[in-house]
Amino acid sequence: MVDFDRVRLTFVVPRQDDPEFRPARLKIRHVTGEDVTWTSEVFDGAYEVPPIDPTTLPPLGQPTTVEVAQLWGDFTYQFAVLYEDSCTNHSPIATVSATTTAQKFQTVDSFCFVATAAFEPRGPPRSRPCGPSATPG
């Protein structure tokens, strides 16, 4: 955990049998709550973290750390990660749970406020037309 509204996730894309393998896409999703069963449907419907450029990943088998921001304080999040190759074959979904800390608020000893009011100026009443004017005929 980094702060009340962000967490740091670390994961490893494992080495592959094919020495030419490179992930084409890395997808990270999250939902709030506990006891989530991650299926393809749940994954596809979950909130998508902005994509990560796979060319920036370390070599296969080494840890990757990603910071996920714009979270709510004092919530439990379920995160899921999967990677795809260039043929859209994908890995199993790897998951982890994290609970953000409550946001700390500061007490203010004194305060001030600005009040605004709308009023009508005093003076002689103004005459206003009340509909179409009629002319005798």
DOMIKOL-242830 format. One line per 2 residues: number of its first residue (from 1); for each residue x, y, z of N, C-alpha, C. Coordinates in pm, whole numbers, m for minus. Layout:
BEGIN
NUM = X:Y:Z:X:Y:Z:X:Y:Z ~ ... $
//
This chain:
BEGIN
1 = 85:m116:0:0:0:0:90:123:0 ~ 52:222:m80:130:344:m89:63:456:m11 $
3 = m68:472:m32:m144:577:34:m289:532:39 ~ m377:615:98:m517:574:112:m584:549:m23 $
5 = m535:613:m130:m602:602:m260:m519:530:m366 ~ m417:459:m324:m334:388:m421:m265:267:m357 $
7 = m239:168:m439:m166:49:m393:m58:17:m495 ~ 38:m59:m451:147:m104:m538:135:m256:m551 $
9 = 125:m303:m675:115:m446:m703:245:m494:m764 ~ 290:m611:m721:410:m672:m778:373:m811:m827 $
11 = 410:m842:m950:380:m972:m1009:494:m1013:m1101 ~ 492:m1139:m1142:597:m1194:m1229:531:m1261:m1348 $
13 = 573:m1223:m1469:535:m1297:m1589:640:m1407:m1601 ~ 599:m1534:m1585:698:m1642:m1578:770:m1666:m1711 $
15 = 887:m1726:m1699:961:m1766:m1819:877:m1867:m1896 ~ 894:m1868:m2026:817:m1957:m2113:910:m2057:m2182 $
17 = 852:m2166:m2231:930:m2264:m2306:982:m2207:m2437 ~ 902:m2119:m2498:940:m2057:m2624:1031:m1937:m2595 $
19 = 1159:m1943:m2636:1251:m1832:m2606:1214:m1703:m2677 ~ 1131:m1708:m2780:1090:m1590:m2854:966:m1523:m2795 $
21 = 905:m1587:m2693:781:m1534:m2638:801:m1397:m2576 ~ 710:m1305:m2608:702:m1174:m2545:554:m1144:m2525 $
23 = 515:m1096:m2407:374:m1060:m2389:338:m942:m2480 ~ 224:m953:m2547:177:m844:m2633:90:m745:m2555 $
25 = 19:m796:m2455:m69:m712:m2373:m65:m762:m2229 ~ m73:m667:m2139:m83:m698:m1997:m208:m627:m1947 $
27 = m299:m701:m1885:m424:m642:m1839:m435:m656:m1688 ~ m470:m544:m1624:m493:m543:m1479:m633:m488:m1458 $
29 = m711:m557:m1379:m849:m515:m1350:m871:m521:m1200 ~ m974:m449:m1153:m1009:m460:m1011:m1157:m441:m990 $
31 = m1204:m499:m880:m1340:m482:m830:m1330:m459:m680 ~ m1435:m403:m621:m1438:m389:m476:m1515:m505:m417 $
33 = m1485:m535:m293:m1556:m642:m224:m1463:m756:m189 ~ m1523:m856:m129:m1447:m974:m87:m1506:m1098:m151 $
35 = m1432:m1206:m148:m1477:m1335:m199:m1523:m1328:m344 ~ m1440:m1274:m431:m1471:m1266:m573:m1417:m1391:m642 $
37 = m1500:m1454:m722:m1455:m1564:m805:m1426:m1506:m942 ~ m1299:m1503:m979:m1258:m1441:m1104:m1280:m1537:m1221 $
39 = m1380:m1507:m1298:m1404:m1579:m1423:m1370:m1483:m1537 ~ m1372:m1531:m1659:m1348:m1443:m1774:m1451:m1332:m1779 $
41 = m1577:m1365:m1746:m1684:m1266:m1749:m1663:m1159:m1643 ~ m1624:m1199:m1522:m1598:m1102:m1414:m1480:m1015:m1454 $
43 = m1375:m1077:m1508:m1256:m1003:m1549:m1292:m899:m1655 ~ m1368:m939:m1756:m1405:m848:m1865:m1493:m733:m1815 $
45 = m1572:m754:m1711:m1660:m651:m1658:m1598:m565:m1549 ~ m1478:m601:m1504:m1413:m528:m1395:m1352:m397:m1446 $
47 = m1323:m307:m1351:m1261:m179:m1385:m1121:m204:m1440 ~ m1092:m145:m1554:m962:m167:m1618:m863:m59:m1578 $
49 = m749:m102:m1527:m640:m11:m1495:m577:31:m1628 ~ m532:156:m1642:m471:197:m1769:m365:96:m1814 $
51 = m363:67:m1944:m273:m38:m1995:m126:m10:m1970 ~ m51:m115:m1962:93:m108:m1942:159:m148:m2073 $
53 = 254:m71:m2117:327:m105:m2239:415:m226:m2210 ~ 390:m340:m2278:467:m462:m2247:616:m450:m2279 $
55 = 653:m354:m2362:797:m338:m2391:872:m279:m2272 ~ 798:m226:m2173:862:m168:m2055:878:m271:m1943 $
57 = 829:m393:m1964:838:m496:m1860:982:m547:m1849 ~ 1021:m589:m1729:1153:m649:m1715:1155:m785:m1784 $
59 = 1269:m848:m1795:1276:m980:m1857:1183:m1080:m1786 ~ 1135:m1178:m1862:1046:m1279:m1805:1109:m1343:m1683 $
61 = 1027:m1370:m1582:1075:m1431:m1459:1119:m1331:m1354 ~ 1122:m1203:m1388:1160:m1100:m1292:1037:m1019:m1251 $
63 = 1035:m970:m1127:916:m899:m1078:891:m766:m1150 ~ 764:m736:m1166:716:m609:m1220:632:m544:m1111 $
65 = 653:m416:m1089:574:m343:m989:496:m233:m1059 ~ 368:m226:m1025:277:m128:m1085:203:m58:m972 $
67 = 190:74:m985:112:149:m887:m26:176:m947 ~ m129:139:m872:m267:161:m914:m323:273:m828 $
69 = m369:380:m895:m417:498:m824:m567:516:m847 ~ m619:624:m793:m759:663:m804:m852:560:m739 $
71 = m812:514:m622:m893:421:m544:m959:497:m429 ~ m1053:435:m363:m1119:493:m246:m1051:442:m120 $
73 = m1039:528:m21:m981:488:106:m1075:397:184 ~ m1017:304:258:m1089:212:346:m1184:118:267 $
75 = m1137:71:152:m1210:m26:71:m1122:m148:48 ~ m1186:m264:34:m1115:m384:m5:m1129:m401:m155 $
77 = m1017:m416:m222:m1012:m433:m367:m960:m572:m401 ~ m1015:m629:m504:m966:m755:m559:m903:m720:m694 $
79 = m777:m752:m711:m705:m723:m835:m681:m853:m910 ~ m683:m843:m1042:m655:m958:m1128:m563:m912:m1241 $
81 = m469:m998:m1275:m371:m968:m1380:m369:m1086:m1477 ~ m362:m1054:m1607:m334:m1158:m1706:m257:m1096:m1820 $
83 = m184:m1179:m1892:m110:m1131:m2008:m151:m1213:m2128 ~ m136:m1153:m2245:m170:m1219:m2372:m49:m1215:m2464 $
85 = m40:m1315:m2551:62:m1310:m2655:3:m1247:m2780 ~ 78:m1241:m2886:31:m1175:m3008:m82:m1250:m3076 $
87 = m107:m1374:m3040:m218:m1453:m3095:m339:m1452:m3003 ~ m340:m1368:m2902:m443:m1352:m2799:m460:m1475:m2710 $
89 = m361:m1564:m2707:m360:m1669:m2605:m329:m1597:m2474 ~ m398:m1636:m2368:m374:m1563:m2243:m341:m1657:m2128 $
91 = m279:m1598:m2031:m238:m1670:m1910:m360:m1694:m1822 ~ m344:m1779:m1722:m448:m1786:m1619:m454:m1651:m1547 $
93 = m566:m1623:m1485:m583:m1498:m1411:m516:m1513:m1275 ~ m422:m1422:m1245:m357:m1419:m1114:m425:m1311:m1032 $
95 = m452:m1338:m904:m529:m1245:m823:m461:m1212:m690 ~ m500:m1098:m636:m455:m1057:m503:m559:m960:m447 $
97 = m567:m955:m315:m660:m867:m246:m579:m761:m172 ~ m633:m639:m166:m568:m532:m90:m676:m441:m32 $
99 = m655:m397:90:m746:m303:154:m673:m172:172 ~ m730:m64:120:m670:67:135:m695:119:276 $
101 = m608:207:320:m625:265:454:m731:374:449 ~ m785:405:563:m884:514:571:m814:647:548 $
103 = m881:737:481:m825:868:456:m826:947:586 ~ m713:1006:618:m702:1085:740:m743:1229:709 $
105 = m829:1282:793:m874:1420:778:m813:1502:890 ~ m787:1626:862:m728:1716:959:m838:1801:1020 $
107 = m832:1819:1152:m928:1904:1221:m881:2048:1209 ~ m973:2136:1179:m942:2278:1167:m993:2347:1292 $
109 = m906:2428:1354:m942:2495:1479:m1042:2608:1458 ~ m1031:2680:1352:m1125:2788:1327:m1161:2786:1180 $
111 = m1265:2856:1149:m1308:2857:1010:m1373:2990:978 ~ m1386:3016:853:m1462:3131:809:m1543:3090:688 $
113 = m1642:3168:657:m1722:3135:542:m1764:3263:472 ~ m1804:3248:349:m1850:3361:271:m1997:3338:242 $
115 = m2078:3438:274:m2220:3428:247:m2256:3524:136 ~ m2340:3481:50:m2388:3569:m55:m2539:3573:m48 $
117 = m2594:3685:m89:m2739:3700:m87:m2781:3775:m213 ~ m2898:3742:m259:m2954:3815:m373:m3066:3903:m320 $
119 = m3071:4025:m365:m3178:4114:m320:m3220:4201:m436 ~ m3337:4260:m422:m3388:4352:m523:m3366:4492:m471 $
121 = m3312:4581:m555:m3284:4717:m506:m3414:4790:m470 ~ m3404:4878:m371:m3520:4958:m330:m3538:5075:m425 $
123 = m3656:5120:m434:m3685:5233:m521:m3828:5223:m569 ~ m3867:5314:m654:m4005:5310:m702:m4028:5182:m780 $
125 = m4151:5128:m769:m4180:5006:m843:m4168:5030:m993 ~ m4122:4932:m1059:m4110:4941:m1203:m4233:4882:m1267 $
127 = m4278:4946:m1372:m4395:4887:m1441:m4344:4789:m1543 ~ m4409:4678:m1546:m4371:4572:m1640:m4492:4535:m1725 $
129 = m4473:4515:m1851:m4588:4473:m1934:m4636:4337:m1890 ~ m4766:4319:m1895:m4827:4193:m1853:m4895:4125:m1972 $
131 = m4836:4114:m2077:m4897:4047:m2191:m4901:4139:m2310 ~ m4965:4095:m2418:m4967:4177:m2539:m5050:4304:m2517 $
133 = m5005:4413:m2571:m5082:4536:m2554:m5200:4537:m2652 ~ m5310:4583:m2603:m5431:4584:m2685:m5458:4726:m2733 $
135 = m5500:4739:m2852:m5535:4871:m2906:m5684:4871:m2936 ~ m5757:4979:m2898:m5899:4981:m2926:m5926:4983:m3077 $
137 = m6031:4921:m3117:m6052:4909:m3258:m6181:4946:m3311 $
//
